[in-house]
Amino acid sequence: MRITPPYGQDGVLEGVEAKDWSGRPDEILLNKEAMEIIENAVNELPELYRIVFHLRDVEGLTNPEVARILGLSLLNVKSRIHRARLFLRERLSDYFSANGKNNLYPYCMDLHLLSR
């Protein structure tokens, strides 16, 4: 008589919770540190840039929506978001180049977390 182990379609033993071992503790710590650095840099933005940056890049509104909400021209919104991004690039470039992280994209994907 042959006993077949109760494995599911995904190859995991039935009744056993699969663990996620993909995150290394040092990477998790660096990601947390990076998000704190980004949050601090955003908080250093002058208010007129921070508001536009928050609405556009954190909340995900379009430039015309931001312009309508703030009563600004579309050109003014584009100018402020550009200046905000330049400010943040300047503030963050030293940290990310020193830590071997030449790409902010993974961290920018989590910017919505800053609003919580």
CORBELUR-V59477 format. One record per pair of residues at least 24 apart in sequence whose ideal C-beta (glycine too) atoms are under 7 Angstrom apart, sorted by the first residue. I is the first residue (numbers start at 1). J is the second residue. Records with the same first field share a line. If there is no record, write none. Layout:
I: J / J
This chain:
30: 99
34: 107
35: 107 / 110 / 113
37: 92 / 95
38: 92 / 107
39: 114
41: 88 / 91 / 92
42: 88 / 114
44: 91
45: 84 / 87
48: 80
49: 80 / 83 / 84 / 87
52: 77 / 80 / 81 / 84
53: 81 / 84
56: 81
57: 111
58: 111 / 112 / 114 / 115
59: 115
